[in-house]
């Protein structure tokens, strides 16, 4: 996991996409297409499951810090 990636940065890219329903890891990667490579690398490490809210992403990334 990239040490400098935070939940805040991931949320900046993903928070709005959950309004459209459940998302897969692939959907999250598409939504974060403009993110830094380090952010995308963290998201690529997520399990391949359905996410209905951002909180579920945090459950799969428990060591990810909230902010700097």
Predicted model as a PDB file, atoms N, CA, C, CB and O in Angstrom, pLDDT in the B-factor column:
MODEL        1                                                                  
ATOM      1  N   UNK A   1       0.851  -1.177   0.000  1.00 52.00           N  
ATOM      2  CA  UNK A   1       0.000   0.000   0.000  1.00 52.00           C  
ATOM      3  C   UNK A   1       0.893   1.235   0.000  1.00 52.00           C  
ATOM      4  CB  UNK A   1      -0.966   0.001   1.225  1.00 52.00           C  
ATOM      5  O   UNK A   1       1.881   1.297   0.733  1.00 52.00           O  
ATOM      6  N   UNK A   2       0.547   2.199  -0.811  1.00 58.00           N  
ATOM      7  CA  UNK A   2       1.338   3.417  -0.897  1.00 58.00           C  
ATOM      8  C   UNK A   2       1.206   4.212   0.399  1.00 58.00           C  
ATOM      9  CB  UNK A   2       0.900   4.271  -2.107  1.00 58.00           C  
ATOM     10  O   UNK A   2       0.097   4.506   0.846  1.00 58.00           O  
ATOM     11  N   UNK A   3       2.335   4.554   0.992  1.00 65.00           N  
ATOM     12  CA  UNK A   3       2.324   5.216   2.291  1.00 65.00           C  
ATOM     13  C   UNK A   3       1.699   6.603   2.278  1.00 65.00           C  
ATOM     14  CB  UNK A   3       3.711   5.316   2.803  1.00 65.00           C  
ATOM     15  O   UNK A   3       1.164   7.045   3.295  1.00 65.00           O  
ATOM     16  N   UNK A   4       1.757   7.284   1.167  1.00 91.00           N  
ATOM     17  CA  UNK A   4       1.271   8.660   1.147  1.00 91.00           C  
ATOM     18  C   UNK A   4      -0.182   8.798   0.686  1.00 91.00           C  
ATOM     19  CB  UNK A   4       2.149   9.479   0.260  1.00 91.00           C  
ATOM     20  O   UNK A   4      -0.669   9.921   0.553  1.00 91.00           O  
ATOM     21  N   UNK A   5      -0.875   7.712   0.443  1.00 95.00           N  
ATOM     22  CA  UNK A   5      -2.280   7.754   0.039  1.00 95.00           C  
ATOM     23  C   UNK A   5      -3.146   7.785   1.292  1.00 95.00           C  
ATOM     24  CB  UNK A   5      -2.649   6.530  -0.864  1.00 95.00           C  
ATOM     25  O   UNK A   5      -2.898   7.047   2.245  1.00 95.00           O  
ATOM     26  N   UNK A   6      -4.160   8.642   1.284  1.00 96.00           N  
ATOM     27  CA  UNK A   6      -5.036   8.766   2.443  1.00 96.00           C  
ATOM     28  C   UNK A   6      -6.491   8.490   2.052  1.00 96.00           C  
ATOM     29  CB  UNK A   6      -4.906  10.168   3.066  1.00 96.00           C  
ATOM     30  O   UNK A   6      -6.853   8.500   0.876  1.00 96.00           O  
ATOM     31  N   UNK A   7      -7.305   8.246   3.069  1.00 96.00           N  
ATOM     32  CA  UNK A   7      -8.736   8.062   2.835  1.00 96.00           C  
ATOM     33  C   UNK A   7      -9.348   9.318   2.230  1.00 96.00           C  
ATOM     34  CB  UNK A   7      -9.454   7.698   4.141  1.00 96.00           C  
ATOM     35  O   UNK A   7     -10.239   9.245   1.384  1.00 96.00           O  
ATOM     36  N   UNK A   8      -8.863  10.464   2.673  1.00 95.00           N  
ATOM     37  CA  UNK A   8      -9.384  11.724   2.150  1.00 95.00           C  
ATOM     38  C   UNK A   8      -9.159  11.821   0.649  1.00 95.00           C  
ATOM     39  CB  UNK A   8      -8.728  12.913   2.859  1.00 95.00           C  
ATOM     40  O   UNK A   8     -10.057  12.220  -0.091  1.00 95.00           O  
ATOM     41  N   UNK A   9      -7.973  11.460   0.200  1.00 96.00           N  
ATOM     42  CA  UNK A   9      -7.673  11.528  -1.231  1.00 96.00           C  
ATOM     43  C   UNK A   9      -8.541  10.546  -2.017  1.00 96.00           C  
ATOM     44  CB  UNK A   9      -6.182  11.237  -1.482  1.00 96.00           C  
ATOM     45  O   UNK A   9      -9.059  10.885  -3.081  1.00 96.00           O  
ATOM     46  N   UNK A  10      -8.697   9.343  -1.499  1.00 96.00           N  
ATOM     47  CA  UNK A  10      -9.550   8.369  -2.183  1.00 96.00           C  
ATOM     48  C   UNK A  10     -10.996   8.858  -2.206  1.00 96.00           C  
ATOM     49  CB  UNK A  10      -9.460   6.987  -1.495  1.00 96.00           C  
ATOM     50  O   UNK A  10     -11.672   8.745  -3.229  1.00 96.00           O  
ATOM     51  N   UNK A  11     -11.471   9.397  -1.089  1.00 95.00           N  
ATOM     52  CA  UNK A  11     -12.843   9.903  -1.015  1.00 95.00           C  
ATOM     53  C   UNK A  11     -13.073  11.028  -2.022  1.00 95.00           C  
ATOM     54  CB  UNK A  11     -13.153  10.397   0.404  1.00 95.00           C  
ATOM     55  O   UNK A  11     -14.161  11.141  -2.587  1.00 95.00           O  
ATOM     56  N   UNK A  12     -12.066  11.851  -2.247  1.00 94.00           N  
ATOM     57  CA  UNK A  12     -12.189  12.934  -3.233  1.00 94.00           C  
ATOM     58  C   UNK A  12     -12.526  12.381  -4.618  1.00 94.00           C  
ATOM     59  CB  UNK A  12     -10.884  13.754  -3.296  1.00 94.00           C  
ATOM     60  O   UNK A  12     -13.230  13.027  -5.395  1.00 94.00           O  
ATOM     61  N   UNK A  13     -12.030  11.202  -4.921  1.00 94.00           N  
ATOM     62  CA  UNK A  13     -12.264  10.598  -6.230  1.00 94.00           C  
ATOM     63  C   UNK A  13     -13.512   9.729  -6.281  1.00 94.00           C  
ATOM     64  CB  UNK A  13     -11.076   9.779  -6.625  1.00 94.00           C  
ATOM     65  O   UNK A  13     -14.090   9.542  -7.352  1.00 94.00           O  
ATOM     66  N   UNK A  14     -13.937   9.195  -5.138  1.00 95.00           N  
ATOM     67  CA  UNK A  14     -14.995   8.174  -5.169  1.00 95.00           C  
ATOM     68  C   UNK A  14     -16.319   8.549  -4.509  1.00 95.00           C  
ATOM     69  CB  UNK A  14     -14.494   6.960  -4.526  1.00 95.00           C  
ATOM     70  O   UNK A  14     -17.334   7.919  -4.804  1.00 95.00           O  
ATOM     71  N   UNK A  15     -16.349   9.532  -3.644  1.00 89.00           N  
ATOM     72  CA  UNK A  15     -17.548   9.750  -2.830  1.00 89.00           C  
ATOM     73  C   UNK A  15     -18.818   9.953  -3.656  1.00 89.00           C  
ATOM     74  CB  UNK A  15     -17.341  10.943  -1.940  1.00 89.00           C  
ATOM     75  O   UNK A  15     -19.880   9.475  -3.257  1.00 89.00           O  
ATOM     76  N   UNK A  16     -18.745  10.628  -4.760  1.00 91.00           N  
ATOM     77  CA  UNK A  16     -19.948  10.910  -5.549  1.00 91.00           C  
ATOM     78  C   UNK A  16     -20.452   9.708  -6.342  1.00 91.00           C  
ATOM     79  CB  UNK A  16     -19.676  12.044  -6.495  1.00 91.00           C  
ATOM     80  O   UNK A  16     -21.630   9.668  -6.698  1.00 91.00           O  
ATOM     81  N   UNK A  17     -19.611   8.745  -6.625  1.00 93.00           N  
ATOM     82  CA  UNK A  17     -20.013   7.639  -7.506  1.00 93.00           C  
ATOM     83  C   UNK A  17     -20.960   6.647  -6.854  1.00 93.00           C  
ATOM     84  CB  UNK A  17     -18.799   6.908  -7.981  1.00 93.00           C  
ATOM     85  O   UNK A  17     -21.630   5.888  -7.554  1.00 93.00           O  
ATOM     86  N   UNK A  18     -21.029   6.636  -5.530  1.00 92.00           N  
ATOM     87  CA  UNK A  18     -21.902   5.681  -4.853  1.00 92.00           C  
ATOM     88  C   UNK A  18     -23.375   6.046  -4.983  1.00 92.00           C  
ATOM     89  CB  UNK A  18     -21.530   5.588  -3.393  1.00 92.00           C  
ATOM     90  O   UNK A  18     -24.232   5.225  -4.653  1.00 92.00           O  
ATOM     91  N   UNK A  19     -23.694   7.224  -5.442  1.00 90.00           N  
ATOM     92  CA  UNK A  19     -25.090   7.629  -5.659  1.00 90.00           C  
ATOM     93  C   UNK A  19     -25.734   6.805  -6.771  1.00 90.00           C  
ATOM     94  CB  UNK A  19     -25.169   9.127  -6.004  1.00 90.00           C  
ATOM     95  O   UNK A  19     -26.960   6.741  -6.869  1.00 90.00           O  
ATOM     96  N   UNK A  20     -24.916   6.181  -7.600  1.00 84.00           N  
ATOM     97  CA  UNK A  20     -25.426   5.406  -8.727  1.00 84.00           C  
ATOM     98  C   UNK A  20     -25.651   3.935  -8.410  1.00 84.00           C  
ATOM     99  CB  UNK A  20     -24.485   5.519  -9.875  1.00 84.00           C  
ATOM    100  O   UNK A  20     -26.015   3.166  -9.299  1.00 84.00           O  
ATOM    101  N   UNK A  21     -25.441   3.527  -7.157  1.00 90.00           N  
ATOM    102  CA  UNK A  21     -25.641   2.133  -6.783  1.00 90.00           C  
ATOM    103  C   UNK A  21     -24.344   1.418  -6.496  1.00 90.00           C  
ATOM    104  CB  UNK A  21     -26.379   1.412  -7.861  1.00 90.00           C  
ATOM    105  O   UNK A  21     -23.290   2.042  -6.377  1.00 90.00           O  
ATOM    106  N   UNK A  22     -24.424   0.099  -6.385  1.00 94.00           N  
ATOM    107  CA  UNK A  22     -23.272  -0.726  -6.037  1.00 94.00           C  
ATOM    108  C   UNK A  22     -22.214  -0.700  -7.135  1.00 94.00           C  
ATOM    109  CB  UNK A  22     -23.713  -2.161  -5.772  1.00 94.00           C  
ATOM    110  O   UNK A  22     -22.522  -0.614  -8.323  1.00 94.00           O  
ATOM    111  N   UNK A  23     -20.960  -0.777  -6.701  1.00 95.00           N  
ATOM    112  CA  UNK A  23     -19.823  -0.711  -7.614  1.00 95.00           C  
ATOM    113  C   UNK A  23     -18.869  -1.868  -7.365  1.00 95.00           C  
ATOM    114  CB  UNK A  23     -19.086   0.623  -7.464  1.00 95.00           C  
ATOM    115  O   UNK A  23     -18.731  -2.341  -6.237  1.00 95.00           O  
ATOM    116  N   UNK A  24     -18.223  -2.310  -8.413  1.00 97.00           N  
ATOM    117  CA  UNK A  24     -17.171  -3.318  -8.279  1.00 97.00           C  
ATOM    118  C   UNK A  24     -15.822  -2.621  -8.168  1.00 97.00           C  
ATOM    119  CB  UNK A  24     -17.183  -4.305  -9.483  1.00 97.00           C  
ATOM    120  O   UNK A  24     -15.725  -1.407  -8.343  1.00 97.00           O  
ATOM    121  N   UNK A  25     -14.790  -3.392  -7.878  1.00 97.00           N  
ATOM    122  CA  UNK A  25     -13.435  -2.830  -7.856  1.00 97.00           C  
ATOM    123  C   UNK A  25     -13.123  -2.183  -9.203  1.00 97.00           C  
ATOM    124  CB  UNK A  25     -12.386  -3.928  -7.524  1.00 97.00           C  
ATOM    125  O   UNK A  25     -12.522  -1.110  -9.244  1.00 97.00           O  
ATOM    126  N   UNK A  26     -13.516  -2.811 -10.288  1.00 96.00           N  
ATOM    127  CA  UNK A  26     -13.273  -2.240 -11.621  1.00 96.00           C  
ATOM    128  C   UNK A  26     -13.979  -0.900 -11.784  1.00 96.00           C  
ATOM    129  CB  UNK A  26     -13.741  -3.212 -12.714  1.00 96.00           C  
ATOM    130  O   UNK A  26     -13.417   0.033 -12.357  1.00 96.00           O  
ATOM    131  N   UNK A  27     -15.196  -0.802 -11.286  1.00 96.00           N  
ATOM    132  CA  UNK A  27     -15.930   0.465 -11.347  1.00 96.00           C  
ATOM    133  C   UNK A  27     -15.202   1.559 -10.558  1.00 96.00           C  
ATOM    134  CB  UNK A  27     -17.361   0.282 -10.803  1.00 96.00           C  
ATOM    135  O   UNK A  27     -15.122   2.707 -10.995  1.00 96.00           O  
ATOM    136  N   UNK A  28     -14.678   1.183  -9.397  1.00 97.00           N  
ATOM    137  CA  UNK A  28     -13.948   2.157  -8.585  1.00 97.00           C  
ATOM    138  C   UNK A  28     -12.695   2.635  -9.302  1.00 97.00           C  
ATOM    139  CB  UNK A  28     -13.578   1.554  -7.229  1.00 97.00           C  
ATOM    140  O   UNK A  28     -12.351   3.815  -9.240  1.00 97.00           O  
ATOM    141  N   UNK A  29     -12.017   1.722  -9.979  1.00 97.00           N  
ATOM    142  CA  UNK A  29     -10.823   2.110 -10.734  1.00 97.00           C  
ATOM    143  C   UNK A  29     -11.170   3.041 -11.884  1.00 97.00           C  
ATOM    144  CB  UNK A  29     -10.108   0.875 -11.267  1.00 97.00           C  
ATOM    145  O   UNK A  29     -10.421   3.974 -12.174  1.00 97.00           O  
ATOM    146  N   UNK A  30     -12.282   2.800 -12.534  1.00 96.00           N  
ATOM    147  CA  UNK A  30     -12.726   3.692 -13.607  1.00 96.00           C  
ATOM    148  C   UNK A  30     -13.052   5.070 -13.038  1.00 96.00           C  
ATOM    149  CB  UNK A  30     -13.959   3.102 -14.337  1.00 96.00           C  
ATOM    150  O   UNK A  30     -12.699   6.093 -13.626  1.00 96.00           O  
ATOM    151  N   UNK A  31     -13.725   5.090 -11.897  1.00 95.00           N  
ATOM    152  CA  UNK A  31     -14.089   6.363 -11.266  1.00 95.00           C  
ATOM    153  C   UNK A  31     -12.852   7.148 -10.837  1.00 95.00           C  
ATOM    154  CB  UNK A  31     -14.995   6.117 -10.056  1.00 95.00           C  
ATOM    155  O   UNK A  31     -12.880   8.378 -10.788  1.00 95.00           O  
ATOM    156  N   UNK A  32     -11.783   6.449 -10.532  1.00 96.00           N  
ATOM    157  CA  UNK A  32     -10.548   7.091 -10.091  1.00 96.00           C  
ATOM    158  C   UNK A  32      -9.527   7.199 -11.222  1.00 96.00           C  
ATOM    159  CB  UNK A  32      -9.947   6.322  -8.925  1.00 96.00           C  
ATOM    160  O   UNK A  32      -8.324   7.259 -10.967  1.00 96.00           O  
ATOM    161  N   UNK A  33      -9.988   7.223 -12.442  1.00 96.00           N  
ATOM    162  CA  UNK A  33      -9.078   7.250 -13.600  1.00 96.00           C  
ATOM    163  C   UNK A  33      -8.137   8.452 -13.582  1.00 96.00           C  
ATOM    164  CB  UNK A  33      -9.882   7.260 -14.889  1.00 96.00           C  
ATOM    165  O   UNK A  33      -7.019   8.371 -14.092  1.00 96.00           O  
ATOM    166  N   UNK A  34      -8.581   9.561 -13.000  1.00 95.00           N  
ATOM    167  CA  UNK A  34      -7.731  10.763 -12.982  1.00 95.00           C  
ATOM    168  C   UNK A  34      -6.858  10.843 -11.729  1.00 95.00           C  
ATOM    169  CB  UNK A  34      -8.596  12.012 -13.077  1.00 95.00           C  
ATOM    170  O   UNK A  34      -6.118  11.811 -11.552  1.00 95.00           O  
ATOM    171  N   UNK A  35      -6.938   9.848 -10.873  1.00 96.00           N  
ATOM    172  CA  UNK A  35      -6.165   9.847  -9.627  1.00 96.00           C  
ATOM    173  C   UNK A  35      -4.691   9.547  -9.896  1.00 96.00           C  
ATOM    174  CB  UNK A  35      -6.742   8.818  -8.639  1.00 96.00           C  
ATOM    175  O   UNK A  35      -4.319   9.034 -10.952  1.00 96.00           O  
ATOM    176  N   UNK A  36      -3.881   9.879  -8.920  1.00 95.00           N  
ATOM    177  CA  UNK A  36      -2.442   9.554  -9.002  1.00 95.00           C  
ATOM    178  C   UNK A  36      -2.262   8.042  -9.093  1.00 95.00           C  
ATOM    179  CB  UNK A  36      -1.668  10.118  -7.766  1.00 95.00           C  
ATOM    180  O   UNK A  36      -3.106   7.294  -8.600  1.00 95.00           O  
ATOM    181  N   UNK A  37      -1.196   7.589  -9.703  1.00 96.00           N  
ATOM    182  CA  UNK A  37      -0.942   6.148  -9.807  1.00 96.00           C  
ATOM    183  C   UNK A  37      -0.924   5.446  -8.449  1.00 96.00           C  
ATOM    184  CB  UNK A  37       0.375   5.910 -10.513  1.00 96.00           C  
ATOM    185  O   UNK A  37      -1.331   4.288  -8.351  1.00 96.00           O  
ATOM    186  N   UNK A  38      -0.463   6.123  -7.412  1.00 96.00           N  
ATOM    187  CA  UNK A  38      -0.405   5.524  -6.082  1.00 96.00           C  
ATOM    188  C   UNK A  38      -1.812   5.229  -5.551  1.00 96.00           C  
ATOM    189  CB  UNK A  38       0.344   6.453  -5.112  1.00 96.00           C  
ATOM    190  O   UNK A  38      -2.032   4.210  -4.897  1.00 96.00           O  
ATOM    191  N   UNK A  39      -2.751   6.116  -5.835  1.00 96.00           N  
ATOM    192  CA  UNK A  39      -4.137   5.912  -5.415  1.00 96.00           C  
ATOM    193  C   UNK A  39      -4.719   4.727  -6.163  1.00 96.00           C  
ATOM    194  CB  UNK A  39      -4.988   7.183  -5.661  1.00 96.00           C  
ATOM    195  O   UNK A  39      -5.368   3.868  -5.567  1.00 96.00           O  
ATOM    196  N   UNK A  40      -4.493   4.681  -7.436  1.00 97.00           N  
ATOM    197  CA  UNK A  40      -5.011   3.570  -8.244  1.00 97.00           C  
ATOM    198  C   UNK A  40      -4.404   2.240  -7.788  1.00 97.00           C  
ATOM    199  CB  UNK A  40      -4.712   3.806  -9.744  1.00 97.00           C  
ATOM    200  O   UNK A  40      -5.088   1.217  -7.792  1.00 97.00           O  
ATOM    201  N   UNK A  41      -3.136   2.247  -7.399  1.00 96.00           N  
ATOM    202  CA  UNK A  41      -2.490   1.022  -6.920  1.00 96.00           C  
ATOM    203  C   UNK A  41      -3.166   0.522  -5.639  1.00 96.00           C  
ATOM    204  CB  UNK A  41      -0.985   1.267  -6.670  1.00 96.00           C  
ATOM    205  O   UNK A  41      -3.351  -0.682  -5.466  1.00 96.00           O  
ATOM    206  N   UNK A  42      -3.529   1.433  -4.755  1.00 96.00           N  
ATOM    207  CA  UNK A  42      -4.234   1.036  -3.530  1.00 96.00           C  
ATOM    208  C   UNK A  42      -5.585   0.426  -3.894  1.00 96.00           C  
ATOM    209  CB  UNK A  42      -4.423   2.255  -2.575  1.00 96.00           C  
ATOM    210  O   UNK A  42      -5.963  -0.611  -3.349  1.00 96.00           O  
ATOM    211  N   UNK A  43      -6.309   1.056  -4.800  1.00 97.00           N  
ATOM    212  CA  UNK A  43      -7.624   0.549  -5.194  1.00 97.00           C  
ATOM    213  C   UNK A  43      -7.511  -0.804  -5.905  1.00 97.00           C  
ATOM    214  CB  UNK A  43      -8.331   1.565  -6.104  1.00 97.00           C  
ATOM    215  O   UNK A  43      -8.391  -1.653  -5.762  1.00 97.00           O  
ATOM    216  N   UNK A  44      -6.452  -1.006  -6.657  1.00 97.00           N  
ATOM    217  CA  UNK A  44      -6.248  -2.296  -7.327  1.00 97.00           C  
ATOM    218  C   UNK A  44      -6.069  -3.425  -6.326  1.00 97.00           C  
ATOM    219  CB  UNK A  44      -5.035  -2.230  -8.249  1.00 97.00           C  
ATOM    220  O   UNK A  44      -6.305  -4.588  -6.651  1.00 97.00           O  
ATOM    221  N   UNK A  45      -5.654  -3.091  -5.109  1.00 95.00           N  
ATOM    222  CA  UNK A  45      -5.470  -4.092  -4.076  1.00 95.00           C  
ATOM    223  C   UNK A  45      -6.753  -4.495  -3.356  1.00 95.00           C  
ATOM    224  CB  UNK A  45      -4.494  -3.593  -3.087  1.00 95.00           C  
ATOM    225  O   UNK A  45      -6.737  -5.397  -2.517  1.00 95.00           O  
ATOM    226  N   UNK A  46      -7.851  -3.841  -3.674  1.00 97.00           N  
ATOM    227  CA  UNK A  46      -9.127  -4.195  -3.049  1.00 97.00           C  
ATOM    228  C   UNK A  46      -9.602  -5.555  -3.535  1.00 97.00           C  
ATOM    229  CB  UNK A  46     -10.190  -3.126  -3.346  1.00 97.00           C  
ATOM    230  O   UNK A  46      -9.288  -5.957  -4.655  1.00 97.00           O  
ATOM    231  N   UNK A  47     -10.358  -6.271  -2.699  1.00 97.00           N  
ATOM    232  CA  UNK A  47     -10.944  -7.526  -3.168  1.00 97.00           C  
ATOM    233  C   UNK A  47     -11.993  -7.267  -4.241  1.00 97.00           C  
ATOM    234  CB  UNK A  47     -11.565  -8.300  -1.999  1.00 97.00           C  
ATOM    235  O   UNK A  47     -12.583  -6.189  -4.301  1.00 97.00           O  
ATOM    236  N   UNK A  48     -12.212  -8.248  -5.069  1.00 93.00           N  
ATOM    237  CA  UNK A  48     -13.200  -8.105  -6.146  1.00 93.00           C  
ATOM    238  C   UNK A  48     -14.582  -8.426  -5.582  1.00 93.00           C  
ATOM    239  CB  UNK A  48     -12.859  -9.041  -7.363  1.00 93.00           C  
ATOM    240  O   UNK A  48     -15.033  -9.571  -5.612  1.00 93.00           O  
ATOM    241  N   UNK A  49     -15.240  -7.390  -5.070  1.00 96.00           N  
ATOM    242  CA  UNK A  49     -16.586  -7.536  -4.512  1.00 96.00           C  
ATOM    243  C   UNK A  49     -17.397  -6.295  -4.828  1.00 96.00           C  
ATOM    244  CB  UNK A  49     -16.536  -7.778  -2.984  1.00 96.00           C  
ATOM    245  O   UNK A  49     -16.891  -5.363  -5.452  1.00 96.00           O  
ATOM    246  N   UNK A  50     -18.643  -6.276  -4.406  1.00 97.00           N  
ATOM    247  CA  UNK A  50     -19.500  -5.122  -4.653  1.00 97.00           C  
ATOM    248  C   UNK A  50     -19.455  -4.189  -3.451  1.00 97.00           C  
ATOM    249  CB  UNK A  50     -20.953  -5.566  -4.949  1.00 97.00           C  
ATOM    250  O   UNK A  50     -19.516  -4.629  -2.302  1.00 97.00           O  
ATOM    251  N   UNK A  51     -19.351  -2.915  -3.730  1.00 97.00           N  
ATOM    252  CA  UNK A  51     -19.313  -1.871  -2.709  1.00 97.00           C  
ATOM    253  C   UNK A  51     -20.550  -0.999  -2.875  1.00 97.00           C  
ATOM    254  CB  UNK A  51     -18.002  -1.018  -2.812  1.00 97.00           C  
ATOM    255  O   UNK A  51     -20.810  -0.477  -3.959  1.00 97.00           O  
ATOM    256  N   UNK A  52     -21.312  -0.843  -1.793  1.00 95.00           N  
ATOM    257  CA  UNK A  52     -22.513  -0.013  -1.864  1.00 95.00           C  
ATOM    258  C   UNK A  52     -22.314   1.343  -1.203  1.00 95.00           C  
ATOM    259  CB  UNK A  52     -23.679  -0.730  -1.216  1.00 95.00           C  
ATOM    260  O   UNK A  52     -23.128   2.252  -1.369  1.00 95.00           O  
ATOM    261  N   UNK A  53     -21.227   1.471  -0.454  1.00 94.00           N  
ATOM    262  CA  UNK A  53     -20.898   2.753   0.179  1.00 94.00           C  
ATOM    263  C   UNK A  53     -19.396   2.823   0.438  1.00 94.00           C  
ATOM    264  CB  UNK A  53     -21.691   2.939   1.509  1.00 94.00           C  
ATOM    265  O   UNK A  53     -18.704   1.808   0.506  1.00 94.00           O  
ATOM    266  N   UNK A  54     -18.923   4.047   0.577  1.00 95.00           N  
ATOM    267  CA  UNK A  54     -17.495   4.274   0.765  1.00 95.00           C  
ATOM    268  C   UNK A  54     -16.976   3.603   2.031  1.00 95.00           C  
ATOM    269  CB  UNK A  54     -17.206   5.764   0.814  1.00 95.00           C  
ATOM    270  O   UNK A  54     -15.821   3.179   2.074  1.00 95.00           O  
ATOM    271  N   UNK A  55     -17.797   3.501   3.046  1.00 95.00           N  
ATOM    272  CA  UNK A  55     -17.392   2.863   4.301  1.00 95.00           C  
ATOM    273  C   UNK A  55     -16.895   1.435   4.075  1.00 95.00           C  
ATOM    274  CB  UNK A  55     -18.560   2.856   5.288  1.00 95.00           C  
ATOM    275  O   UNK A  55     -16.013   0.968   4.796  1.00 95.00           O  
ATOM    276  N   UNK A  56     -17.445   0.745   3.092  1.00 96.00           N  
ATOM    277  CA  UNK A  56     -17.002  -0.623   2.801  1.00 96.00           C  
ATOM    278  C   UNK A  56     -15.587  -0.647   2.238  1.00 96.00           C  
ATOM    279  CB  UNK A  56     -17.960  -1.293   1.818  1.00 96.00           C  
ATOM    280  O   UNK A  56     -14.845  -1.605   2.452  1.00 96.00           O  
ATOM    281  N   UNK A  57     -15.222   0.394   1.530  1.00 97.00           N  
ATOM    282  CA  UNK A  57     -13.842   0.501   1.035  1.00 97.00           C  
ATOM    283  C   UNK A  57     -12.897   0.592   2.229  1.00 97.00           C  
ATOM    284  CB  UNK A  57     -13.670   1.747   0.094  1.00 97.00           C  
ATOM    285  O   UNK A  57     -11.841  -0.041   2.239  1.00 97.00           O  
ATOM    286  N   UNK A  58     -13.275   1.381   3.237  1.00 96.00           N  
ATOM    287  CA  UNK A  58     -12.415   1.533   4.425  1.00 96.00           C  
ATOM    288  C   UNK A  58     -12.301   0.216   5.183  1.00 96.00           C  
ATOM    289  CB  UNK A  58     -12.968   2.633   5.360  1.00 96.00           C  
ATOM    290  O   UNK A  58     -11.257  -0.073   5.768  1.00 96.00           O  
ATOM    291  N   UNK A  59     -13.359  -0.581   5.179  1.00 96.00           N  
ATOM    292  CA  UNK A  59     -13.297  -1.894   5.844  1.00 96.00           C  
ATOM    293  C   UNK A  59     -12.223  -2.778   5.215  1.00 96.00           C  
ATOM    294  CB  UNK A  59     -14.667  -2.602   5.773  1.00 96.00           C  
ATOM    295  O   UNK A  59     -11.584  -3.575   5.902  1.00 96.00           O  
ATOM    296  N   UNK A  60     -12.028  -2.630   3.899  1.00 97.00           N  
ATOM    297  CA  UNK A  60     -11.024  -3.428   3.197  1.00 97.00           C  
ATOM    298  C   UNK A  60      -9.648  -2.768   3.183  1.00 97.00           C  
ATOM    299  CB  UNK A  60     -11.475  -3.683   1.780  1.00 97.00           C  
ATOM    300  O   UNK A  60      -8.674  -3.370   2.730  1.00 97.00           O  
ATOM    301  N   UNK A  61      -9.564  -1.530   3.677  1.00 95.00           N  
ATOM    302  CA  UNK A  61      -8.300  -0.813   3.755  1.00 95.00           C  
ATOM    303  C   UNK A  61      -8.127  -0.254   5.168  1.00 95.00           C  
ATOM    304  CB  UNK A  61      -8.240   0.325   2.696  1.00 95.00           C  
ATOM    305  O   UNK A  61      -7.992   0.959   5.328  1.00 95.00           O  
ATOM    306  N   UNK A  62      -8.128  -1.104   6.189  1.00 94.00           N  
ATOM    307  CA  UNK A  62      -8.141  -0.608   7.568  1.00 94.00           C  
ATOM    308  C   UNK A  62      -6.889   0.164   7.970  1.00 94.00           C  
ATOM    309  CB  UNK A  62      -8.320  -1.754   8.501  1.00 94.00           C  
ATOM    310  O   UNK A  62      -6.961   0.998   8.873  1.00 94.00           O  
ATOM    311  N   UNK A  63      -5.765  -0.079   7.344  1.00 91.00           N  
ATOM    312  CA  UNK A  63      -4.521   0.605   7.729  1.00 91.00           C  
ATOM    313  C   UNK A  63      -4.340   1.948   7.031  1.00 91.00           C  
ATOM    314  CB  UNK A  63      -3.333  -0.279   7.423  1.00 91.00           C  
ATOM    315  O   UNK A  63      -3.395   2.677   7.332  1.00 91.00           O  
ATOM    316  N   UNK A  64      -5.216   2.276   6.121  1.00 93.00           N  
ATOM    317  CA  UNK A  64      -5.087   3.524   5.368  1.00 93.00           C  
ATOM    318  C   UNK A  64      -5.397   4.711   6.270  1.00 93.00           C  
ATOM    319  CB  UNK A  64      -6.024   3.523   4.137  1.00 93.00           C  
ATOM    320  O   UNK A  64      -6.471   4.764   6.869  1.00 93.00           O  
ATOM    321  N   UNK A  65      -4.465   5.675   6.378  1.00 94.00           N  
ATOM    322  CA  UNK A  65      -4.710   6.827   7.256  1.00 94.00           C  
ATOM    323  C   UNK A  65      -5.787   7.751   6.693  1.00 94.00           C  
ATOM    324  CB  UNK A  65      -3.416   7.612   7.469  1.00 94.00           C  
ATOM    325  O   UNK A  65      -6.030   7.790   5.486  1.00 94.00           O  
ATOM    326  N   UNK A  66      -6.423   8.489   7.595  1.00 93.00           N  
ATOM    327  CA  UNK A  66      -7.479   9.423   7.180  1.00 93.00           C  
ATOM    328  C   UNK A  66      -6.863  10.601   6.431  1.00 93.00           C  
ATOM    329  CB  UNK A  66      -8.290   9.927   8.409  1.00 93.00           C  
ATOM    330  O   UNK A  66      -7.355  10.986   5.370  1.00 93.00           O  
ATOM    331  N   UNK A  67      -5.827  11.155   6.955  1.00 87.00           N  
ATOM    332  CA  UNK A  67      -5.179  12.310   6.332  1.00 87.00           C  
ATOM    333  C   UNK A  67      -3.698  12.331   6.648  1.00 87.00           C  
ATOM    334  CB  UNK A  67      -5.833  13.611   6.795  1.00 87.00           C  
ATOM    335  O   UNK A  67      -3.173  11.457   7.337  1.00 87.00           O  
ATOM    336  N   UNK A  68      -3.042  13.351   6.129  1.00 78.00           N  
ATOM    337  CA  UNK A  68      -1.590  13.441   6.333  1.00 78.00           C  
ATOM    338  C   UNK A  68      -1.220  13.664   7.789  1.00 78.00           C  
ATOM    339  CB  UNK A  68      -1.015  14.559   5.494  1.00 78.00           C  
ATOM    340  O   UNK A  68      -0.037  13.760   8.117  1.00 78.00           O  
TER     341      UNK A  68                                                      
ENDMDL                                                                          
END                                                                             
